Amino acid sequence: MVVVSESDVMVREAPPHGAIGMSTAYRISDAAPQPRTMEFRRRVLDVGAAIGEHPIAHDEVYYVTAGEGVVISDGVEAALKPGMAAYLYDGAVVGMRQTGEEPLSLIIAYPVAAK
Protein backbone atom coordinates (compact mmCIF):
# COMPACT_ATOMS: atom_id res chain seq x y z
CA MET A 1 0.00 0.00 0.00
CA VAL A 2 1.07 3.55 -0.73
CA VAL A 3 -0.65 6.55 0.86
CA VAL A 4 -0.14 9.84 -0.95
CA SER A 5 -0.80 13.41 0.16
CA GLU A 6 -1.62 15.79 -2.68
CA SER A 7 0.68 18.38 -1.15
CA ASP A 8 3.64 16.03 -1.71
CA VAL A 9 3.01 15.65 -5.46
CA MET A 10 1.70 19.13 -6.40
CA VAL A 11 3.39 20.90 -9.35
CA ARG A 12 2.46 24.20 -11.03
CA GLU A 13 2.88 23.83 -14.78
CA ALA A 14 1.32 24.45 -18.16
CA PRO A 15 -1.22 21.76 -19.04
CA PRO A 16 -0.06 18.96 -21.35
CA HIS A 17 -0.64 18.83 -25.09
CA GLY A 18 -0.22 22.45 -26.07
CA ALA A 19 0.71 24.35 -22.89
CA ILE A 20 -2.52 26.39 -23.05
CA GLY A 21 -2.59 28.51 -19.88
CA MET A 22 -1.49 27.25 -16.47
CA SER A 23 -2.54 24.47 -14.12
CA THR A 24 -1.72 22.62 -10.94
CA ALA A 25 -0.93 18.94 -11.41
CA TYR A 26 -1.22 16.30 -8.70
CA ARG A 27 0.50 13.17 -10.03
CA ILE A 28 -0.83 10.93 -7.30
CA SER A 29 0.03 7.55 -8.81
CA ASP A 30 3.60 8.64 -9.58
CA ALA A 31 4.27 8.10 -5.87
CA ALA A 32 3.38 4.40 -6.23
CA PRO A 33 6.38 2.38 -7.37
CA GLN A 34 6.24 0.23 -10.49
CA PRO A 35 4.90 -2.17 -11.31
CA ARG A 36 1.48 -0.55 -11.21
CA THR A 37 -1.29 -0.88 -13.77
CA MET A 38 -3.01 2.50 -13.65
CA GLU A 39 -2.45 6.23 -13.46
CA PHE A 40 -4.55 8.36 -11.12
CA ARG A 41 -4.10 12.11 -11.20
CA ARG A 42 -5.82 15.37 -10.43
CA ARG A 43 -5.34 18.50 -12.49
CA VAL A 44 -6.75 21.95 -11.80
CA LEU A 45 -6.94 24.06 -14.95
CA ASP A 46 -6.71 27.80 -14.31
CA VAL A 47 -9.30 30.08 -15.93
CA GLY A 48 -8.71 29.93 -19.70
CA ALA A 49 -6.46 26.86 -19.58
CA ALA A 50 -6.86 23.68 -21.61
CA ILE A 51 -5.46 20.21 -22.13
CA GLY A 52 -4.90 20.33 -25.89
CA GLU A 53 -6.41 17.77 -28.21
CA HIS A 54 -4.28 14.63 -28.50
CA PRO A 55 -4.74 10.99 -29.50
CA ILE A 56 -5.02 8.42 -26.70
CA ALA A 57 -3.91 4.79 -26.90
CA HIS A 58 -6.08 3.57 -24.02
CA ASP A 59 -9.45 4.28 -22.42
CA GLU A 60 -9.35 7.30 -20.11
CA VAL A 61 -11.76 8.94 -17.65
CA TYR A 62 -12.05 12.65 -16.83
CA TYR A 63 -14.16 13.28 -13.70
CA VAL A 64 -15.01 16.87 -12.70
CA THR A 65 -14.88 17.74 -8.98
CA ALA A 66 -15.17 21.55 -9.30
CA GLY A 67 -15.64 24.19 -11.96
CA GLU A 68 -16.95 23.79 -15.48
CA GLY A 69 -15.39 22.63 -18.71
CA VAL A 70 -15.87 21.26 -22.18
CA VAL A 71 -14.48 17.87 -23.16
CA ILE A 72 -13.70 17.11 -26.81
CA SER A 73 -13.55 13.62 -28.33
CA ASP A 74 -13.06 13.22 -32.08
CA GLY A 75 -14.45 16.72 -32.68
CA VAL A 76 -17.58 16.23 -30.56
CA GLU A 77 -17.87 18.59 -27.56
CA ALA A 78 -19.80 18.12 -24.32
CA ALA A 79 -20.12 20.42 -21.30
CA LEU A 80 -19.10 18.97 -17.92
CA LYS A 81 -19.75 20.22 -14.39
CA PRO A 82 -19.07 18.77 -10.92
CA GLY A 83 -20.23 15.18 -10.54
CA MET A 84 -19.98 14.45 -14.28
CA ALA A 85 -17.48 12.17 -16.00
CA ALA A 86 -16.39 11.65 -19.59
CA TYR A 87 -15.36 8.12 -20.54
CA LEU A 88 -12.99 8.46 -23.49
CA TYR A 89 -12.12 5.55 -25.77
CA ASP A 90 -8.85 4.14 -27.08
CA GLY A 91 -7.94 5.73 -30.42
CA ALA A 92 -9.92 8.95 -29.92
CA VAL A 93 -8.45 12.44 -30.21
CA VAL A 94 -9.41 14.11 -26.93
CA GLY A 95 -8.95 17.38 -25.03
CA MET A 96 -10.44 19.40 -22.19
CA ARG A 97 -10.83 23.15 -21.69
CA GLN A 98 -11.84 25.18 -18.68
CA THR A 99 -14.96 27.34 -19.05
CA GLY A 100 -16.74 29.51 -16.53
CA GLU A 101 -15.37 31.76 -13.84
CA GLU A 102 -13.70 29.23 -11.52
CA PRO A 103 -10.77 26.84 -12.11
CA LEU A 104 -11.68 23.36 -13.38
CA SER A 105 -10.65 20.44 -11.13
CA LEU A 106 -10.43 17.03 -12.80
CA ILE A 107 -9.59 13.53 -11.68
CA ILE A 108 -7.94 11.69 -14.58
CA ALA A 109 -7.49 7.91 -14.62
CA TYR A 110 -6.08 5.62 -17.29
CA PRO A 111 -4.05 2.40 -17.57
CA VAL A 112 -0.25 2.42 -17.57
CA ALA A 113 1.17 1.81 -21.03
CA ALA A 114 2.21 -1.79 -21.57
CA LYS A 115 5.97 -2.28 -21.69
Rosetta silent file (secondary structure, phi, psi, omega in degrees, C-alpha in Angstrom):
SEQUENCE: MVVVSESDVMVREAPPHGAIGMSTAYRISDAAPQPRTMEFRRRVLDVGAAIGEHPIAHDEVYYVTAGEGVVISDGVEAALKPGMAAYLYDGAVVGMRQTGEEPLSLIIAYPVAAK
SCORE:     score description
SCORE:     0.000 S_00000001
   1 L     0.000  143.716  174.430    0.000    0.000    0.000 S_00000001
   2 L  -129.385  128.755  177.036    1.067    3.545   -0.727 S_00000001
   3 L  -109.652  130.183 -173.144   -0.652    6.546    0.861 S_00000001
   4 L  -124.316  131.983  172.298   -0.137    9.844   -0.955 S_00000001
   5 L   -95.668  131.608  178.961   -0.798   13.413    0.159 S_00000001
   6 H   -53.688  -36.488 -176.931   -1.623   15.793   -2.683 S_00000001
   7 H   -63.328  -22.836  179.629    0.675   18.384   -1.152 S_00000001
   8 H   -81.547  -16.959 -175.352    3.642   16.028   -1.708 S_00000001
   9 H  -121.428   10.716 -176.614    3.009   15.647   -5.463 S_00000001
  10 E   -75.632  133.366  178.188    1.704   19.126   -6.399 S_00000001
  11 E  -140.105  129.664  172.304    3.391   20.896   -9.346 S_00000001
  12 E   -85.714  127.203 -178.333    2.461   24.203  -11.031 S_00000001
  13 E  -163.633  164.027  171.997    2.879   23.835  -14.779 S_00000001
  14 L   -67.364  145.822  178.019    1.325   24.453  -18.159 S_00000001
  15 L   -63.381  156.877  179.457   -1.219   21.756  -19.044 S_00000001
  16 L   -71.140  163.998  172.781   -0.061   18.956  -21.348 S_00000001
  17 L    63.743   55.057  174.162   -0.643   18.831  -25.089 S_00000001
  18 L   128.520  -13.082  177.992   -0.218   22.449  -26.069 S_00000001
  19 L    50.503   50.512 -178.578    0.714   24.355  -22.895 S_00000001
  20 E   -92.307  102.740 -178.636   -2.519   26.388  -23.050 S_00000001
  21 L    80.531 -155.617 -179.651   -2.594   28.511  -19.883 S_00000001
  22 L  -130.308  161.587 -178.667   -1.486   27.245  -16.474 S_00000001
  23 E  -155.341  170.434  170.112   -2.540   24.474  -14.121 S_00000001
  24 E  -116.612  124.502 -179.618   -1.723   22.621  -10.939 S_00000001
  25 E  -104.623  139.289  175.109   -0.933   18.941  -11.406 S_00000001
  26 E  -124.185   94.650 -176.488   -1.223   16.304   -8.696 S_00000001
  27 L   -85.947   73.937 -171.471    0.503   13.174  -10.030 S_00000001
  28 H   -60.434  -49.542 -175.952   -0.826   10.934   -7.300 S_00000001
  29 H   -70.222  -18.229  177.463    0.025    7.550   -8.810 S_00000001
  30 H   -60.315  -22.487  179.327    3.596    8.643   -9.579 S_00000001
  31 H   -78.699  -11.468  178.161    4.274    8.101   -5.865 S_00000001
  32 L   -91.876  123.036 -177.396    3.383    4.401   -6.233 S_00000001
  33 L   -66.181  153.466  173.810    6.383    2.378   -7.373 S_00000001
  34 L   -72.246  151.275    3.916    6.242    0.232  -10.487 S_00000001
  35 L   -84.407  137.758  170.947    4.904   -2.170  -11.312 S_00000001
  36 L  -135.893  159.545 -173.679    1.480   -0.551  -11.211 S_00000001
  37 L  -112.246    0.773  179.134   -1.288   -0.878  -13.772 S_00000001
  38 E  -145.669  158.829  171.905   -3.006    2.502  -13.646 S_00000001
  39 E  -109.158  141.407  178.329   -2.445    6.226  -13.461 S_00000001
  40 E  -139.402  117.162 -174.510   -4.549    8.361  -11.117 S_00000001
  41 E  -139.949  160.349  169.724   -4.097   12.111  -11.200 S_00000001
  42 E  -123.827  141.297  175.154   -5.822   15.371  -10.432 S_00000001
  43 E  -136.211  134.743  176.100   -5.335   18.497  -12.493 S_00000001
  44 E  -111.545  112.976  178.694   -6.752   21.951  -11.801 S_00000001
  45 E   -86.460  124.562  175.387   -6.944   24.061  -14.947 S_00000001
  46 L   -62.850  164.351  176.517   -6.713   27.804  -14.310 S_00000001
  47 L   -54.885  127.559  179.497   -9.299   30.078  -15.931 S_00000001
  48 L    86.745   -3.336 -177.147   -8.712   29.932  -19.696 S_00000001
  49 L   -86.587  162.012 -179.880   -6.457   26.864  -19.583 S_00000001
  50 E  -154.097  148.760  165.757   -6.857   23.680  -21.613 S_00000001
  51 E   -89.569  112.906 -174.995   -5.461   20.208  -22.128 S_00000001
  52 E   -63.408  156.659  179.909   -4.900   20.327  -25.890 S_00000001
  53 E   -63.925  136.534 -177.137   -6.407   17.773  -28.213 S_00000001
  54 E  -157.098  150.354  177.474   -4.280   14.633  -28.500 S_00000001
  55 E   -76.189  145.414  175.205   -4.741   10.988  -29.496 S_00000001
  56 L  -116.514  146.260 -178.181   -5.017    8.420  -26.702 S_00000001
  57 L  -112.496   34.008 -179.501   -3.912    4.793  -26.903 S_00000001
  58 L  -170.032  164.276  170.216   -6.083    3.565  -24.016 S_00000001
  59 L   -72.038  151.277 -176.540   -9.445    4.282  -22.415 S_00000001
  60 E  -147.701  148.256  177.899   -9.348    7.302  -20.114 S_00000001
  61 E  -123.848  132.179  170.597  -11.763    8.941  -17.647 S_00000001
  62 E  -111.605  121.581  179.937  -12.049   12.653  -16.828 S_00000001
  63 E  -120.169  125.324 -176.074  -14.157   13.280  -13.696 S_00000001
  64 E   -89.948  125.883  176.741  -15.011   16.867  -12.697 S_00000001
  65 E  -104.779  -21.300  178.713  -14.877   17.736   -8.985 S_00000001
  66 E  -161.205  152.061  178.302  -15.174   21.549   -9.296 S_00000001
  67 L    82.468 -172.116 -179.342  -15.638   24.187  -11.955 S_00000001
  68 E  -133.509  150.258  179.136  -16.950   23.793  -15.482 S_00000001
  69 E  -157.401  176.208  175.408  -15.390   22.635  -18.710 S_00000001
  70 E  -125.011  125.428  175.710  -15.867   21.261  -22.185 S_00000001
  71 E   -97.787  144.103  179.402  -14.483   17.868  -23.156 S_00000001
  72 E  -122.055  134.070  174.322  -13.703   17.107  -26.805 S_00000001
  73 E  -140.871  115.463 -178.724  -13.547   13.622  -28.330 S_00000001
  74 L    50.226   42.700  176.017  -13.056   13.222  -32.081 S_00000001
  75 L    84.737   -7.907  178.618  -14.446   16.716  -32.677 S_00000001
  76 E   -94.043  130.480 -178.479  -17.580   16.231  -30.558 S_00000001
  77 E  -109.009  146.414  175.879  -17.870   18.588  -27.560 S_00000001
  78 E  -143.914  137.048  177.736  -19.804   18.124  -24.319 S_00000001
  79 E   -78.111  140.393  176.984  -20.121   20.421  -21.303 S_00000001
  80 E  -127.073  145.477  174.725  -19.098   18.975  -17.920 S_00000001
  81 L  -137.654  174.819 -176.322  -19.745   20.220  -14.392 S_00000001
  82 L   -52.091  137.136  179.843  -19.066   18.769  -10.923 S_00000001
  83 L    89.104   -0.123  178.872  -20.229   15.180  -10.540 S_00000001
  84 L  -107.887  149.366  178.484  -19.984   14.447  -14.275 S_00000001
  85 E  -130.564  149.104  171.349  -17.484   12.173  -16.001 S_00000001
  86 E  -113.562  122.584  174.075  -16.392   11.654  -19.593 S_00000001
  87 E   -95.776  117.035 -174.838  -15.358    8.118  -20.542 S_00000001
  88 E  -108.900  140.631 -170.508  -12.991    8.460  -23.490 S_00000001
  89 L  -101.558  148.350  174.735  -12.116    5.555  -25.773 S_00000001
  90 L   -46.281  130.090  177.301   -8.848    4.135  -27.082 S_00000001
  91 L    93.464  -11.117 -179.894   -7.943    5.725  -30.415 S_00000001
  92 L   -77.386  157.974  170.203   -9.924    8.952  -29.924 S_00000001
  93 E  -102.023  116.690 -169.903   -8.453   12.442  -30.208 S_00000001
  94 E  -125.881  161.160  175.063   -9.406   14.115  -26.933 S_00000001
  95 E  -165.747  172.928 -177.524   -8.954   17.376  -25.025 S_00000001
  96 E  -150.156  133.281  176.357  -10.441   19.404  -22.190 S_00000001
  97 E  -129.559  144.690  177.613  -10.832   23.146  -21.690 S_00000001
  98 E   -75.045  138.578  172.366  -11.844   25.182  -18.678 S_00000001
  99 E  -132.245  168.254  178.967  -14.965   27.335  -19.050 S_00000001
 100 L    87.365 -170.107 -173.006  -16.745   29.506  -16.529 S_00000001
 101 L  -100.256  -11.263 -178.297  -15.367   31.760  -13.842 S_00000001
 102 L  -113.492  154.805  174.307  -13.699   29.230  -11.524 S_00000001
 103 L   -57.189  154.557 -179.831  -10.771   26.842  -12.111 S_00000001
 104 E  -103.564  119.461  179.429  -11.676   23.361  -13.376 S_00000001
 105 E  -104.079  123.428 -177.746  -10.650   20.444  -11.128 S_00000001
 106 E  -122.816  142.397  163.185  -10.428   17.028  -12.803 S_00000001
 107 E   -98.623  131.845 -178.669   -9.593   13.530  -11.684 S_00000001
 108 E  -124.580  127.607 -179.583   -7.939   11.687  -14.576 S_00000001
 109 E  -133.681  138.933  178.187   -7.491    7.909  -14.619 S_00000001
 110 E  -162.763  160.962 -178.872   -6.082    5.618  -17.290 S_00000001
 111 E   -74.825  151.788  173.608   -4.046    2.402  -17.570 S_00000001
 112 L   -69.022  140.033  178.221   -0.251    2.424  -17.571 S_00000001
 113 L   -61.764  136.730  177.527    1.168    1.814  -21.028 S_00000001
 114 L   -65.134  143.280 -179.224    2.211   -1.785  -21.568 S_00000001
 115 L  -100.739    0.000    0.000    5.970   -2.277  -21.686 S_00000001
